[in-house]
């Protein structure tokens, strides 16, 4: 009985962790490497298919001058906090239905690492 209870507690904890947004501080160096998958549409300093990312952490969503955002993102009133970036990278359409971005990073560690990298890009 004790073994089942312990297993149940561990399983429940793992389930809660898997569903929670990435709250651990990521590895920015690893995030720089993971960010390369983002580079097909984004760069740090120039708008491309997606808007530039330098300074994204803390920025109001949909606010880069001259970039043609979807009305959904422009009107979302989101601020790109690490928590919102995590939710966005996990499933952009769930966070802002009608946004242009469909790419997602399923792995919580990858998301935390990319966010840590972006936090350094002021």
BELVENLIN-V764674 format. One record per pair of residues at least 12 apart in sequence whose C-alpha atoms are under 6 Angstrom apart, sorted by sequence separation. I is the first residue (numbers start at 1). GAP is how many residues later the second one is. D is the distance in Angstrom with one decimal. If there is no record, write none. Layout:
<<I,GAP,D> <I,GAP,D>>
This chain:
<<62,12,4.2> <91,13,5.6> <90,14,5.3> <89,15,5.1> <90,15,5.4> <89,16,5.5> <90,16,5.6> <61,17,5.3> <61,18,5.5> <60,19,4.3> <59,20,5.7> <59,21,5.5> <58,22,5.1> <57,23,5.2> <58,23,5.4> <57,24,5.7> <72,26,5.5> <73,26,5.6> <72,27,5.6> <70,29,5.6> <57,62,5.8> <55,66,5.9> <54,67,5.2> <55,67,4.5> <54,68,5.7> <35,79,5.9> <31,82,4.1> <31,83,4.0> <28,85,5.4> <32,85,5.7> <22,86,5.8> <26,86,4.6> <27,86,4.8> <31,86,5.2> <26,87,4.1> <28,88,4.7> <28,89,4.1> <22,90,5.8> <26,90,5.1>>
